[in-house]
Amino acid sequence: ALNPQIIKSWSSGNVEYCHQLVIKGCKFTLLILLMFAVPLCFEGETLLALWLGVVPEHAVAFAALSVFCVVVDMMANSVFQFVQATGKVAMYYVVTSSVNLLSFVGAWMLFAFGYGPESSYWALIFVGLLADALKLVFARRQASLKIGHFVRGVLPGPVIAALSASAVCSIVCILFPAAGVVRMLCNVVLSSLIYCGVAYFLALTPGERIFVKDVVNKWKR
């Protein structure tokens, strides 16, 4: 719902508000993705066992790394929409498309040095982070988005919330060493509660908390 507002704000010349929308969009995207990513990474083996019965070799690592690939790919989506709103996208597409091709080169080099099949995902993650950084560079050059302000507005809250939830999952895994449905349910419930609590109080501004309350109240009706 933010993407049309970003385009409308830029078209009307309200650049400062447009910057705020980009930061909010990236922060909420990252918050939502990490909330699911943390328990999935800890309980991927159990989920795959329930789904497939017999878990293939490397499947657990592939699943966890795929989740991180999605997080990296989606967390700067609002920046991408922002750059598109400026209308100056020719060079942006040339540069980002060229950088994305590096993932194939990186994967080939890792395989050539004897790394396992999971290394292809590491190449994808690295190139994805590089592409996200380039999106910010283009947003700064074409629309005066301050990268430092963006980073401070987006990353700290979601990262702290994810680390808190990961700590809870680690404790649960220590208490229940054997993977299973019970441990998975404990991790999902406890990590979600901790994550949402930390995110609500540390990641959200007072205005964003009011927005979240309004959304929750609408769902209850």
C-alpha positions as a Python dict, from the first residue, in 0.01 Angstrom:
ca = {
    (1, 'A'): (0, 0, 0),
    (2, 'L'): (301, 230, 40),
    (3, 'N'): (419, 209, -319),
    (4, 'P'): (138, 425, -467),
    (5, 'Q'): (194, 677, -188),
    (6, 'I'): (565, 692, -267),
    (7, 'I'): (494, 765, -633),
    (8, 'K'): (223, 1019, -547),
    (9, 'S'): (443, 1199, -292),
    (10, 'W'): (732, 1222, -535),
    (11, 'S'): (507, 1349, -814),
    (12, 'S'): (367, 1620, -586),
    (13, 'G'): (717, 1731, -485),
    (14, 'N'): (689, 1620, -122),
    (15, 'V'): (1038, 1472, -111),
    (16, 'E'): (1080, 1463, 268),
    (17, 'Y'): (755, 1271, 318),
    (18, 'C'): (859, 1040, 36),
    (19, 'H'): (1182, 963, 222),
    (20, 'Q'): (981, 881, 535),
    (21, 'L'): (758, 643, 339),
    (22, 'V'): (1059, 463, 193),
    (23, 'I'): (1213, 415, 537),
    (24, 'K'): (883, 295, 687),
    (25, 'G'): (822, 60, 395),
    (26, 'C'): (1165, -102, 422),
    (27, 'K'): (1144, -127, 800),
    (28, 'F'): (801, -293, 803),
    (29, 'T'): (905, -528, 522),
    (30, 'L'): (1214, -632, 716),
    (31, 'L'): (1016, -672, 1039),
    (32, 'I'): (761, -902, 877),
    (33, 'L'): (1018, -1112, 691),
    (34, 'L'): (1247, -1163, 990),
    (35, 'M'): (956, -1263, 1213),
    (36, 'F'): (906, -1570, 993),
    (37, 'A'): (1271, -1620, 902),
    (38, 'V'): (1400, -1678, 1256),
    (39, 'P'): (1186, -1981, 1352),
    (40, 'L'): (1208, -2120, 998),
    (41, 'C'): (1588, -2123, 1017),
    (42, 'F'): (1587, -2299, 1354),
    (43, 'E'): (1313, -2551, 1270),
    (44, 'G'): (1368, -2608, 901),
    (45, 'E'): (1460, -2972, 958),
    (46, 'T'): (1133, -3049, 1138),
    (47, 'L'): (923, -2864, 881),
    (48, 'L'): (1090, -3045, 592),
    (49, 'A'): (1052, -3378, 769),
    (50, 'L'): (678, -3317, 815),
    (51, 'W'): (645, -3210, 453),
    (52, 'L'): (875, -3454, 273),
    (53, 'G'): (908, -3744, 515),
    (54, 'V'): (1270, -3809, 420),
    (55, 'V'): (1481, -3492, 416),
    (56, 'P'): (1732, -3485, 128),
    (57, 'E'): (2094, -3396, 191),
    (58, 'H'): (2160, -3022, 200),
    (59, 'A'): (1784, -2949, 201),
    (60, 'V'): (1789, -2790, 548),
    (61, 'A'): (2074, -2558, 456),
    (62, 'F'): (1908, -2474, 124),
    (63, 'A'): (1584, -2384, 303),
    (64, 'A'): (1754, -2156, 557),
    (65, 'L'): (1966, -1981, 296),
    (66, 'S'): (1664, -1942, 67),
    (67, 'V'): (1487, -1758, 348),
    (68, 'F'): (1779, -1518, 381),
    (69, 'C'): (1783, -1470, 4),
    (70, 'V'): (1418, -1363, 20),
    (71, 'V'): (1492, -1123, 307),
    (72, 'V'): (1783, -964, 118),
    (73, 'D'): (1585, -945, -206),
    (74, 'M'): (1273, -786, -55),
    (75, 'M'): (1399, -560, 222),
    (76, 'A'): (1489, -272, -13),
    (77, 'N'): (1181, -303, -233),
    (78, 'S'): (1054, 41, -128),
    (79, 'V'): (1386, 192, -238),
    (80, 'F'): (1337, 27, -577),
    (81, 'Q'): (989, 180, -603),
    (82, 'F'): (1135, 515, -500),
    (83, 'V'): (1395, 506, -777),
    (84, 'Q'): (1126, 409, -1026),
    (85, 'A'): (915, 706, -914),
    (86, 'T'): (1194, 943, -1020),
    (87, 'G'): (1163, 817, -1378),
    (88, 'K'): (1542, 792, -1414),
    (89, 'V'): (1572, 416, -1437),
    (90, 'A'): (1779, 342, -1749),
    (91, 'M'): (2119, 346, -1581),
    (92, 'Y'): (1972, 188, -1268),
    (93, 'Y'): (1855, -118, -1461),
    (94, 'V'): (2185, -147, -1649),
    (95, 'V'): (2392, -139, -1330),
    (96, 'T'): (2171, -359, -1110),
    (97, 'S'): (2115, -617, -1384),
    (98, 'S'): (2490, -635, -1446),
    (99, 'V'): (2556, -677, -1074),
    (100, 'N'): (2295, -952, -1044),
    (101, 'L'): (2484, -1150, -1308),
    (102, 'L'): (2777, -1162, -1070),
    (103, 'S'): (2591, -1422, -864),
    (104, 'F'): (2658, -1678, -1140),
    (105, 'V'): (3025, -1583, -1151),
    (106, 'G'): (3051, -1597, -773),
    (107, 'A'): (2882, -1937, -753),
    (108, 'W'): (3110, -2076, -1026),
    (109, 'M'): (3420, -1949, -845),
    (110, 'L'): (3309, -2100, -514),
    (111, 'F'): (3241, -2434, -681),
    (112, 'A'): (3579, -2415, -852),
    (113, 'F'): (3748, -2373, -513),
    (114, 'G'): (3572, -2684, -386),
    (115, 'Y'): (3294, -2533, -175),
    (116, 'G'): (2968, -2724, -136),
    (117, 'P'): (2636, -2664, -315),
    (118, 'E'): (2520, -2428, -39),
    (119, 'S'): (2786, -2181, -146),
    (120, 'S'): (2574, -2075, -445),
    (121, 'Y'): (2328, -1923, -199),
    (122, 'W'): (2607, -1731, -28),
    (123, 'A'): (2693, -1582, -365),
    (124, 'L'): (2329, -1485, -415),
    (125, 'I'): (2311, -1325, -70),
    (126, 'F'): (2632, -1129, -120),
    (127, 'V'): (2525, -1003, -463),
    (128, 'G'): (2180, -923, -327),
    (129, 'L'): (2330, -707, -53),
    (130, 'L'): (2548, -536, -311),
    (131, 'A'): (2240, -468, -525),
    (132, 'D'): (2058, -324, -221),
    (133, 'A'): (2354, -93, -157),
    (134, 'L'): (2344, 23, -519),
    (135, 'K'): (1972, 97, -488),
    (136, 'L'): (2054, 328, -199),
    (137, 'V'): (2329, 495, -401),
    (138, 'F'): (2088, 564, -686),
    (139, 'A'): (1824, 689, -443),
    (140, 'R'): (2080, 928, -294),
    (141, 'R'): (2200, 1055, -632),
    (142, 'Q'): (1857, 1092, -790),
    (143, 'A'): (1637, 1179, -494),
    (144, 'S'): (1867, 1299, -212),
    (145, 'L'): (1792, 1004, 18),
    (146, 'K'): (2044, 1014, 304),
    (147, 'I'): (2193, 666, 336),
    (148, 'G'): (2296, 709, 699),
    (149, 'H'): (1948, 827, 793),
    (150, 'F'): (1798, 534, 604),
    (151, 'V'): (2020, 276, 775),
    (152, 'R'): (1949, 419, 1122),
    (153, 'G'): (1578, 426, 1049),
    (154, 'V'): (1550, 72, 910),
    (155, 'L'): (1805, -171, 1050),
    (156, 'P'): (1851, -140, 1430),
    (157, 'G'): (1499, -233, 1544),
    (158, 'P'): (1446, -539, 1321),
    (159, 'V'): (1800, -665, 1384),
    (160, 'I'): (1763, -638, 1764),
    (161, 'A'): (1424, -810, 1747),
    (162, 'A'): (1567, -1090, 1531),
    (163, 'L'): (1863, -1139, 1764),
    (164, 'S'): (1631, -1152, 2065),
    (165, 'A'): (1411, -1413, 1899),
    (166, 'S'): (1719, -1609, 1792),
    (167, 'A'): (1845, -1612, 2151),
    (168, 'V'): (1511, -1756, 2265),
    (169, 'C'): (1522, -2021, 1992),
    (170, 'S'): (1877, -2113, 2092),
    (171, 'I'): (1770, -2161, 2455),
    (172, 'V'): (1477, -2378, 2349),
    (173, 'C'): (1709, -2587, 2131),
    (174, 'I'): (1942, -2636, 2429),
    (175, 'L'): (1652, -2742, 2651),
    (176, 'F'): (1511, -2970, 2380),
    (177, 'P'): (1812, -3105, 2187),
    (178, 'A'): (1607, -3346, 1977),
    (179, 'A'): (1423, -3182, 1689),
    (180, 'G'): (1052, -3245, 1686),
    (181, 'V'): (704, -3096, 1673),
    (182, 'V'): (705, -2995, 2040),
    (183, 'R'): (1030, -2802, 2007),
    (184, 'M'): (911, -2646, 1683),
    (185, 'L'): (588, -2523, 1842),
    (186, 'C'): (778, -2384, 2141),
    (187, 'N'): (1019, -2201, 1913),
    (188, 'V'): (746, -2060, 1692),
    (189, 'V'): (529, -1938, 1981),
    (190, 'L'): (803, -1804, 2209),
    (191, 'S'): (1015, -1645, 1937),
    (192, 'S'): (708, -1479, 1786),
    (193, 'L'): (604, -1334, 2121),
    (194, 'I'): (953, -1206, 2200),
    (195, 'Y'): (1003, -1077, 1849),
    (196, 'C'): (674, -889, 1839),
    (197, 'G'): (732, -741, 2185),
    (198, 'V'): (1083, -619, 2108),
    (199, 'A'): (981, -493, 1764),
    (200, 'Y'): (682, -306, 1905),
    (201, 'F'): (873, -122, 2175),
    (202, 'L'): (1214, -78, 2008),
    (203, 'A'): (1158, -74, 1633),
    (204, 'L'): (838, 129, 1604),
    (205, 'T'): (791, 498, 1660),
    (206, 'P'): (489, 619, 1864),
    (207, 'G'): (305, 700, 1541),
    (208, 'E'): (380, 355, 1399),
    (209, 'R'): (251, 191, 1718),
    (210, 'I'): (-78, 376, 1677),
    (211, 'F'): (-93, 256, 1318),
    (212, 'V'): (-33, -106, 1426),
    (213, 'K'): (-303, -78, 1694),
    (214, 'D'): (-550, 54, 1437),
    (215, 'V'): (-472, -234, 1200),
    (216, 'V'): (-514, -491, 1480),
    (217, 'N'): (-842, -334, 1588),
    (218, 'K'): (-972, -351, 1229),
    (219, 'W'): (-887, -722, 1215),
    (220, 'K'): (-1079, -782, 1537),
    (221, 'R'): (-1399, -634, 1398),
}
